[in-house]
Amino acid sequence: MVMRLEANELVEQMARQPEDSKKEFARILAKKWPHLASNIAQYIDIELMDQEAQKGIWSDFAEEGLAEEMEAK
């Protein structure tokens, strides 16, 4: 019987692991499943950027760039 962890359970399990276990997990994942490891890293980066954008941190930069572009025209 294969036990399937739901995403939230998996996240909670990883969060509770000591740092050396997290590093070992990353090393093993990258060695055995490099494409999967890369995809997960990208998904995490995108999610973090989305969360930051929702907070409005990046909107100031975007508005400044847009204002500069409009002034240049």
Secondary structure, DSSP 4 states (H G I P E B T S, - for coil): ------HHHHHHHHHTS-HHHHHHHHHHHHHH-HHHHHHHHHHHHHHHHHHHHHHTTTHHHHHHHHHHHHHH-
